[in-house]
Amino acid sequence: MDRIRSERSMKHWKQSELGMKLGVTGQTVYRWENNTVVPGIEMLGKMADLFECTTDYLLGRSENRK
């Protein structure tokens, strides 16, 4: 999930900081970013809200952020 890493980096957040904002560990964020685990639907929605983009954008299904 390269877009999660990209969005996090644009905000200058560490994996642990994003994890805290979402109620998960930094290790979980690491796993998402390295395609070991796919975030669930609810978590994708939370990330989309946090990053102000669509879930399709986060999933790489769209080049359009909004």
N, C-alpha and C positions, 0 to 999 in steps of 0.2 A: 504494500500500500504506500507507494511513493508519495502520493498526495498528502497523506497524513504527516509524513516526515517533512515535506515541503512547507505545508501550512504551519506546522509547529516551529520550524526554523525561521520562517518569516516573522514570527512573533517573538523570536529569541527565547523560547522556552526550552528547558531541559525536558527529557522524557518524564522525569519525576514530577515536574511542575504541571505538565499536561495531565498526567495521571491523577494528581491531587484535584485538579479542576473537574475531572470526570469521575472521581471516586474509585479509581483503580490504582494499581502500583505502576511504577516506572517500568518494571519488568514486563507488564502486560502491554504497555505502549511499545516497548522494544519488540515484542513478539508480533504486534500488528505491523509495525514498520518493516519487519523482516519476513513477512508472509508466513510465519509459523502458525499464527492463529488469525482468524478473520473476526473482526468485531461484530457483535450482534446488531440487529436492526435498531433496537433502542439506543445503543451506544453510537451507532452511525448518526442517528438523529441528533443526539446531544453534541457530537462533534460538529455536525453541519451548522447547528445553532451557534456554537462557540466560534467557529471559523467564518461564519456568515457566508456559507456557500450551500450548494445542494448536496444531497447524498450521492446523486449520480456523478457529480464532479469528484467527490472523494473516492468513489469506486472506479474512476477512470472511464466511465461510460459517456461522459460529456466533457467537452473542452470549455463549456460555459460555466462560470462560477455561480451565477445566479439563476 
